[in-house]
C-alpha cells in the first residue's frame, strides 16, 4: 500500500453488508442514471426480485387440445369407411388428400398436447400421425414400386378389352342351364 493507506478488513465489511441484506435495510430508490462502470444493482447487495411462479397450462388450452385430438381421431377412424373407389385418378388423390388431413390433424394435436403437457393426449396424437402414415403408405407404396403388387396413379382412358384365351374351349350350348322365366324364383 502506498501513501499511508491502511488495509481494508474485507471480512468486517462483508459481514455488515450481509446484515443489511438480511434486515432489508439499505434499500434506496434507484438512481436516475448509474455512473458508467458502476456494478449492477443486484451486485451492490440488493437481492434480485423473485421469479414469478411457473403457471401450468390454462384449462381452456387443455380443453381445446382434447377437442383437436378427438376431431382428428374421428377423421382417422372415419377414413377407414371411405365410400368411394380409390384405385386411381382423381378419387385416389382425394383419398390421399384426406389421409394428409389425418396426418395434419395428428401433428396439430401433437403440438397442442406438447404445449399443455398432456402426456396421454400426446401419445394418442403420435398414434394418429402414425395411423395416417400407414394409410398413406398403403396406397402410395404399390404405386412407387416398393410393394409386391403394383398399381397405377392414373386410370386408363378406355378399359382394356378382355382377351380370350385360345386354350379355353368354347362353351357347350347343350350343357348350359335353361334361362328361368321372368319373375320365377
Residue, then its C-alpha position, 0 to 999 in steps of 0.5 A: x500500500x502506498x501513501x499511508x493507506x491502511x488495509x481494508x478488513x474485507x471480512x468486517x465489511x462483508x459481514x455488515x453488508x450481509x446484515x443489511x441484506x438480511x434486515x432489508x435495510x439499505x434499500x434506496x430508490x434507484x438512481x436516475x442514471x448509474x455512473x458508467x462502470x458502476x456494478x449492477x444493482x443486484x451486485x451492490x447487495x440488493x437481492x434480485x426480485x423473485x421469479x414469478x411462479x411457473x403457471x401450468x397450462x390454462x384449462x381452456x388450452x387443455x380443453x381445446x387440445x382434447x377437442x383437436x385430438x378427438x376431431x382428428x381421431x374421428x377423421x382417422x377412424x372415419x377414413x377407414x369407411x371411405x365410400x368411394x373407389x380409390x384405385x386411381x385418378x382423381x378419387x385416389x388423390x382425394x383419398x390421399x388428400x384426406x389421409x394428409x388431413x389425418x396426418x395434419x390433424x395428428x401433428x396439430x394435436x401433437x403440438x397442442x398436447x406438447x404445449x399443455x403437457x398432456x402426456x396421454x393426449x400426446x401419445x394418442x396424437x403420435x398414434x394418429x400421425x402414425x395411423x395416417x402414415x400407414x394409410x398413406x403408405x398403403x396406397x402410395x407404396x404399390x404405386x412407387x414400386x416398393x410393394x409386391x403388387x403394383x398399381x397405377x396413379x392414373x386410370x386408363x382412358x378406355x378399359x382394356x378389352x378382355x382377351x380370350x384365351x385360345x386354350x379355353x374351349x368354347x362353351x357347350x350350348x347343350x350343357x348350359x342351364x335353361x334361362x328361368x322365366x321372368x319373375x320365377x324364383 
